[in-house]
Amino acid sequence: MFNGTKIEKKVDIANFLEFLKDYKKEQIECTHHTFFRLSEKQRKIFTCKQLREIITTKRPFLVGIQYNQNYAIFYKHQNKNLKIIVNFNNRKVKIVTFYFIEEWQIPKI
């Protein structure tokens, strides 16, 4: 048995950014699950609009495909490590969830 959220394969960042160019901001959506880890206070700080902006304008430092076929995208944001989990389907990018992680939690792939 394996952990579906573990990264199976590293993705070349330039290839990922090229792939992402096929999607417009309007095609990037948050789900009911996106903000479930956050407190009410945090939900007022982090918005779907802000996450879209990060995905479409920032360069990740690591991208991988998880065993569950979601993409784990890692960014430096506000001097922290931000992990955003997305799923590509039906010409949409669904933001599954996101959270800040410590340096030791960055996968070695």
CNS distance restraints for C-alpha pairs under 8 A (distance, minus, plus):
assign (resid   2 and name CA) (resid   6 and name CA) 7.94 0.50 0.50
assign (resid   3 and name CA) (resid  67 and name CA) 7.26 0.50 0.50
assign (resid   4 and name CA) (resid  66 and name CA) 6.42 0.50 0.50
assign (resid   4 and name CA) (resid  67 and name CA) 4.65 0.50 0.50
assign (resid   4 and name CA) (resid  68 and name CA) 4.69 0.50 0.50
assign (resid   5 and name CA) (resid  66 and name CA) 5.33 0.50 0.50
assign (resid   5 and name CA) (resid  67 and name CA) 6.08 0.50 0.50
assign (resid   5 and name CA) (resid  68 and name CA) 6.17 0.50 0.50
assign (resid   5 and name CA) (resid  70 and name CA) 7.88 0.50 0.50
assign (resid   6 and name CA) (resid  66 and name CA) 5.30 0.50 0.50
assign (resid   6 and name CA) (resid  67 and name CA) 6.10 0.50 0.50
assign (resid   7 and name CA) (resid  64 and name CA) 5.80 0.50 0.50
assign (resid   7 and name CA) (resid  65 and name CA) 5.53 0.50 0.50
assign (resid   7 and name CA) (resid  66 and name CA) 4.00 0.50 0.50
assign (resid   7 and name CA) (resid  67 and name CA) 6.17 0.50 0.50
assign (resid   7 and name CA) (resid  72 and name CA) 7.55 0.50 0.50
assign (resid   7 and name CA) (resid 107 and name CA) 7.80 0.50 0.50
assign (resid   7 and name CA) (resid 109 and name CA) 7.83 0.50 0.50
assign (resid   8 and name CA) (resid  64 and name CA) 7.17 0.50 0.50
assign (resid   8 and name CA) (resid  65 and name CA) 5.82 0.50 0.50
assign (resid   8 and name CA) (resid  66 and name CA) 5.09 0.50 0.50
assign (resid   8 and name CA) (resid  67 and name CA) 5.37 0.50 0.50
assign (resid   9 and name CA) (resid  64 and name CA) 5.54 0.50 0.50
assign (resid   9 and name CA) (resid  65 and name CA) 5.31 0.50 0.50
assign (resid   9 and name CA) (resid  66 and name CA) 6.97 0.50 0.50
assign (resid   9 and name CA) (resid 109 and name CA) 7.64 0.50 0.50
assign (resid  10 and name CA) (resid  62 and name CA) 7.86 0.50 0.50
assign (resid  10 and name CA) (resid  63 and name CA) 6.12 0.50 0.50
assign (resid  10 and name CA) (resid  64 and name CA) 4.28 0.50 0.50
assign (resid  10 and name CA) (resid  65 and name CA) 6.44 0.50 0.50
assign (resid  10 and name CA) (resid 109 and name CA) 6.34 0.50 0.50
assign (resid  11 and name CA) (resid  15 and name CA) 7.38 0.50 0.50
assign (resid  11 and name CA) (resid  16 and name CA) 6.71 0.50 0.50
assign (resid  11 and name CA) (resid  62 and name CA) 7.78 0.50 0.50
assign (resid  11 and name CA) (resid  63 and name CA) 5.33 0.50 0.50
assign (resid  11 and name CA) (resid  64 and name CA) 5.10 0.50 0.50
assign (resid  11 and name CA) (resid  65 and name CA) 7.00 0.50 0.50
assign (resid  12 and name CA) (resid  16 and name CA) 6.18 0.50 0.50
assign (resid  12 and name CA) (resid  63 and name CA) 7.13 0.50 0.50
assign (resid  13 and name CA) (resid  17 and name CA) 6.14 0.50 0.50
assign (resid  13 and name CA) (resid  60 and name CA) 7.12 0.50 0.50
assign (resid  13 and name CA) (resid  61 and name CA) 7.48 0.50 0.50
assign (resid  13 and name CA) (resid  62 and name CA) 6.86 0.50 0.50
assign (resid  13 and name CA) (resid  63 and name CA) 6.43 0.50 0.50
assign (resid  14 and name CA) (resid  18 and name CA) 6.21 0.50 0.50
assign (resid  15 and name CA) (resid  19 and name CA) 6.13 0.50 0.50
assign (resid  16 and name CA) (resid  20 and name CA) 6.07 0.50 0.50
assign (resid  16 and name CA) (resid  63 and name CA) 7.67 0.50 0.50
assign (resid  17 and name CA) (resid  21 and name CA) 6.33 0.50 0.50
assign (resid  17 and name CA) (resid  59 and name CA) 7.92 0.50 0.50
assign (resid  18 and name CA) (resid  22 and name CA) 7.53 0.50 0.50
assign (resid  20 and name CA) (resid  56 and name CA) 7.81 0.50 0.50
assign (resid  23 and name CA) (resid  27 and name CA) 6.08 0.50 0.50
assign (resid  23 and name CA) (resid  28 and name CA) 7.54 0.50 0.50
assign (resid  23 and name CA) (resid  91 and name CA) 7.50 0.50 0.50
assign (resid  23 and name CA) (resid  92 and name CA) 7.43 0.50 0.50
assign (resid  23 and name CA) (resid  93 and name CA) 7.73 0.50 0.50
assign (resid  24 and name CA) (resid  28 and name CA) 7.12 0.50 0.50
assign (resid  25 and name CA) (resid  52 and name CA) 6.47 0.50 0.50
assign (resid  25 and name CA) (resid  53 and name CA) 7.99 0.50 0.50
assign (resid  25 and name CA) (resid  56 and name CA) 7.13 0.50 0.50
assign (resid  27 and name CA) (resid  91 and name CA) 7.05 0.50 0.50
assign (resid  27 and name CA) (resid  92 and name CA) 4.88 0.50 0.50
assign (resid  27 and name CA) (resid  93 and name CA) 6.04 0.50 0.50
assign (resid  28 and name CA) (resid  52 and name CA) 6.43 0.50 0.50
assign (resid  28 and name CA) (resid  92 and name CA) 5.94 0.50 0.50
assign (resid  28 and name CA) (resid  93 and name CA) 4.57 0.50 0.50
assign (resid  28 and name CA) (resid  94 and name CA) 6.00 0.50 0.50
assign (resid  28 and name CA) (resid  95 and name CA) 7.27 0.50 0.50
assign (resid  29 and name CA) (resid  48 and name CA) 7.33 0.50 0.50
assign (resid  29 and name CA) (resid  52 and name CA) 7.93 0.50 0.50
assign (resid  29 and name CA) (resid  92 and name CA) 7.21 0.50 0.50
assign (resid  29 and name CA) (resid  93 and name CA) 6.09 0.50 0.50
assign (resid  29 and name CA) (resid  94 and name CA) 5.00 0.50 0.50
assign (resid  29 and name CA) (resid  95 and name CA) 6.09 0.50 0.50
assign (resid  30 and name CA) (resid  34 and name CA) 5.81 0.50 0.50
assign (resid  30 and name CA) (resid  48 and name CA) 5.98 0.50 0.50
assign (resid  30 and name CA) (resid  94 and name CA) 5.76 0.50 0.50
assign (resid  30 and name CA) (resid  95 and name CA) 4.90 0.50 0.50
assign (resid  30 and name CA) (resid  96 and name CA) 6.94 0.50 0.50
assign (resid  31 and name CA) (resid  94 and name CA) 6.62 0.50 0.50
assign (resid  31 and name CA) (resid  95 and name CA) 6.37 0.50 0.50
assign (resid  31 and name CA) (resid  96 and name CA) 6.29 0.50 0.50
assign (resid  32 and name CA) (resid  36 and name CA) 7.41 0.50 0.50
assign (resid  33 and name CA) (resid  96 and name CA) 6.04 0.50 0.50
assign (resid  33 and name CA) (resid  97 and name CA) 6.35 0.50 0.50
assign (resid  34 and name CA) (resid  95 and name CA) 6.07 0.50 0.50
assign (resid  34 and name CA) (resid  96 and name CA) 4.98 0.50 0.50
assign (resid  34 and name CA) (resid  97 and name CA) 4.05 0.50 0.50
assign (resid  34 and name CA) (resid  98 and name CA) 6.76 0.50 0.50
assign (resid  35 and name CA) (resid  43 and name CA) 6.81 0.50 0.50
assign (resid  35 and name CA) (resid  97 and name CA) 6.40 0.50 0.50
assign (resid  35 and name CA) (resid  98 and name CA) 7.58 0.50 0.50
assign (resid  36 and name CA) (resid  97 and name CA) 7.75 0.50 0.50
assign (resid  37 and name CA) (resid  97 and name CA) 7.98 0.50 0.50
assign (resid  37 and name CA) (resid  99 and name CA) 7.80 0.50 0.50
assign (resid  38 and name CA) (resid  42 and name CA) 5.61 0.50 0.50
assign (resid  38 and name CA) (resid  43 and name CA) 6.08 0.50 0.50
assign (resid  39 and name CA) (resid  43 and name CA) 6.22 0.50 0.50
assign (resid  40 and name CA) (resid  44 and name CA) 6.63 0.50 0.50
assign (resid  41 and name CA) (resid  45 and name CA) 6.85 0.50 0.50
assign (resid  42 and name CA) (resid  46 and name CA) 6.17 0.50 0.50
assign (resid  43 and name CA) (resid  47 and name CA) 6.73 0.50 0.50
assign (resid  46 and name CA) (resid  50 and name CA) 6.43 0.50 0.50
assign (resid  46 and name CA) (resid  51 and name CA) 7.42 0.50 0.50
assign (resid  47 and name CA) (resid  51 and name CA) 6.42 0.50 0.50
assign (resid  48 and name CA) (resid  52 and name CA) 6.12 0.50 0.50
assign (resid  49 and name CA) (resid  53 and name CA) 6.22 0.50 0.50
assign (resid  50 and name CA) (resid  54 and name CA) 6.35 0.50 0.50
assign (resid  51 and name CA) (resid  55 and name CA) 6.24 0.50 0.50
assign (resid  52 and name CA) (resid  56 and name CA) 6.07 0.50 0.50
assign (resid  53 and name CA) (resid  57 and name CA) 5.82 0.50 0.50
assign (resid  53 and name CA) (resid  58 and name CA) 7.69 0.50 0.50
assign (resid  54 and name CA) (resid  58 and name CA) 5.20 0.50 0.50
assign (resid  55 and name CA) (resid  59 and name CA) 7.93 0.50 0.50
assign (resid  58 and name CA) (resid  75 and name CA) 7.54 0.50 0.50
assign (resid  59 and name CA) (resid  75 and name CA) 6.98 0.50 0.50
assign (resid  60 and name CA) (resid  73 and name CA) 6.45 0.50 0.50
assign (resid  60 and name CA) (resid  74 and name CA) 5.37 0.50 0.50
assign (resid  60 and name CA) (resid  75 and name CA) 4.52 0.50 0.50
assign (resid  60 and name CA) (resid  76 and name CA) 7.27 0.50 0.50
assign (resid  61 and name CA) (resid  74 and name CA) 5.86 0.50 0.50
assign (resid  61 and name CA) (resid  75 and name CA) 5.73 0.50 0.50
assign (resid  61 and name CA) (resid  76 and name CA) 7.36 0.50 0.50
assign (resid  62 and name CA) (resid  73 and name CA) 6.09 0.50 0.50
assign (resid  62 and name CA) (resid  74 and name CA) 5.14 0.50 0.50
assign (resid  62 and name CA) (resid  75 and name CA) 7.31 0.50 0.50
assign (resid  63 and name CA) (resid  71 and name CA) 6.99 0.50 0.50
assign (resid  63 and name CA) (resid  72 and name CA) 5.73 0.50 0.50
assign (resid  63 and name CA) (resid  73 and name CA) 4.60 0.50 0.50
assign (resid  63 and name CA) (resid  74 and name CA) 6.24 0.50 0.50
assign (resid  64 and name CA) (resid  71 and name CA) 5.70 0.50 0.50
assign (resid  64 and name CA) (resid  72 and name CA) 5.27 0.50 0.50
assign (resid  64 and name CA) (resid  73 and name CA) 6.66 0.50 0.50
assign (resid  65 and name CA) (resid  69 and name CA) 5.83 0.50 0.50
assign (resid  65 and name CA) (resid  70 and name CA) 5.86 0.50 0.50
assign (resid  65 and name CA) (resid  71 and name CA) 4.56 0.50 0.50
assign (resid  65 and name CA) (resid  72 and name CA) 6.20 0.50 0.50
assign (resid  66 and name CA) (resid  70 and name CA) 5.43 0.50 0.50
assign (resid  66 and name CA) (resid  71 and name CA) 6.02 0.50 0.50
assign (resid  66 and name CA) (resid  72 and name CA) 6.80 0.50 0.50
assign (resid  69 and name CA) (resid  87 and name CA) 7.40 0.50 0.50
assign (resid  70 and name CA) (resid  85 and name CA) 6.48 0.50 0.50
assign (resid  70 and name CA) (resid  86 and name CA) 5.65 0.50 0.50
assign (resid  70 and name CA) (resid  87 and name CA) 4.83 0.50 0.50
assign (resid  70 and name CA) (resid  88 and name CA) 7.50 0.50 0.50
assign (resid  71 and name CA) (resid  85 and name CA) 5.58 0.50 0.50
assign (resid  71 and name CA) (resid  86 and name CA) 5.22 0.50 0.50
assign (resid  71 and name CA) (resid  87 and name CA) 6.20 0.50 0.50
assign (resid  72 and name CA) (resid  83 and name CA) 6.58 0.50 0.50
assign (resid  72 and name CA) (resid  84 and name CA) 5.86 0.50 0.50
assign (resid  72 and name CA) (resid  85 and name CA) 4.67 0.50 0.50
assign (resid  72 and name CA) (resid  86 and name CA) 6.68 0.50 0.50
assign (resid  73 and name CA) (resid  83 and name CA) 5.65 0.50 0.50
assign (resid  73 and name CA) (resid  84 and name CA) 5.17 0.50 0.50
assign (resid  73 and name CA) (resid  85 and name CA) 6.27 0.50 0.50
assign (resid  73 and name CA) (resid  86 and name CA) 7.77 0.50 0.50
assign (resid  74 and name CA) (resid  81 and name CA) 6.78 0.50 0.50
assign (resid  74 and name CA) (resid  82 and name CA) 5.61 0.50 0.50
assign (resid  74 and name CA) (resid  83 and name CA) 4.58 0.50 0.50
assign (resid  74 and name CA) (resid  84 and name CA) 6.42 0.50 0.50
assign (resid  75 and name CA) (resid  81 and name CA) 5.84 0.50 0.50
assign (resid  75 and name CA) (resid  82 and name CA) 5.08 0.50 0.50
assign (resid  75 and name CA) (resid  83 and name CA) 6.50 0.50 0.50
assign (resid  76 and name CA) (resid  80 and name CA) 5.58 0.50 0.50
assign (resid  76 and name CA) (resid  81 and name CA) 4.89 0.50 0.50
assign (resid  76 and name CA) (resid  82 and name CA) 6.06 0.50 0.50
assign (resid  77 and name CA) (resid  81 and name CA) 6.22 0.50 0.50
assign (resid  77 and name CA) (resid  82 and name CA) 6.12 0.50 0.50
assign (resid  80 and name CA) (resid 100 and name CA) 6.74 0.50 0.50
assign (resid  80 and name CA) (resid 101 and name CA) 7.52 0.50 0.50
assign (resid  80 and name CA) (resid 102 and name CA) 7.81 0.50 0.50
assign (resid  81 and name CA) (resid 100 and name CA) 5.53 0.50 0.50
assign (resid  81 and name CA) (resid 101 and name CA) 5.47 0.50 0.50
assign (resid  81 and name CA) (resid 102 and name CA) 6.61 0.50 0.50
assign (resid  81 and name CA) (resid 103 and name CA) 7.12 0.50 0.50
assign (resid  82 and name CA) (resid  98 and name CA) 7.14 0.50 0.50
assign (resid  82 and name CA) (resid  99 and name CA) 5.88 0.50 0.50
assign (resid  82 and name CA) (resid 100 and name CA) 4.49 0.50 0.50
assign (resid  82 and name CA) (resid 101 and name CA) 6.25 0.50 0.50
assign (resid  83 and name CA) (resid  98 and name CA) 5.49 0.50 0.50
assign (resid  83 and name CA) (resid  99 and name CA) 5.51 0.50 0.50
assign (resid  83 and name CA) (resid 100 and name CA) 6.03 0.50 0.50
assign (resid  83 and name CA) (resid 101 and name CA) 6.84 0.50 0.50
assign (resid  84 and name CA) (resid  95 and name CA) 7.24 0.50 0.50
assign (resid  84 and name CA) (resid  96 and name CA) 7.72 0.50 0.50
assign (resid  84 and name CA) (resid  97 and name CA) 6.08 0.50 0.50
assign (resid  84 and name CA) (resid  98 and name CA) 4.26 0.50 0.50
assign (resid  84 and name CA) (resid  99 and name CA) 6.72 0.50 0.50
assign (resid  85 and name CA) (resid  95 and name CA) 6.09 0.50 0.50
assign (resid  85 and name CA) (resid  96 and name CA) 5.41 0.50 0.50
assign (resid  85 and name CA) (resid  97 and name CA) 5.39 0.50 0.50
assign (resid  85 and name CA) (resid  98 and name CA) 5.97 0.50 0.50
assign (resid  86 and name CA) (resid  93 and name CA) 6.48 0.50 0.50
assign (resid  86 and name CA) (resid  94 and name CA) 5.44 0.50 0.50
assign (resid  86 and name CA) (resid  95 and name CA) 4.46 0.50 0.50
assign (resid  86 and name CA) (resid  96 and name CA) 5.24 0.50 0.50
assign (resid  86 and name CA) (resid  97 and name CA) 7.28 0.50 0.50
assign (resid  87 and name CA) (resid  93 and name CA) 5.75 0.50 0.50
assign (resid  87 and name CA) (resid  94 and name CA) 5.11 0.50 0.50
assign (resid  87 and name CA) (resid  95 and name CA) 6.56 0.50 0.50
assign (resid  87 and name CA) (resid  96 and name CA) 6.80 0.50 0.50
assign (resid  88 and name CA) (resid  92 and name CA) 5.85 0.50 0.50
assign (resid  88 and name CA) (resid  93 and name CA) 4.72 0.50 0.50
assign (resid  88 and name CA) (resid  94 and name CA) 6.36 0.50 0.50
assign (resid  89 and name CA) (resid  93 and name CA) 6.54 0.50 0.50
assign (resid  89 and name CA) (resid  94 and name CA) 7.69 0.50 0.50
assign (resid 101 and name CA) (resid 105 and name CA) 6.09 0.50 0.50
assign (resid 101 and name CA) (resid 106 and name CA) 7.38 0.50 0.50
assign (resid 102 and name CA) (resid 106 and name CA) 7.19 0.50 0.50
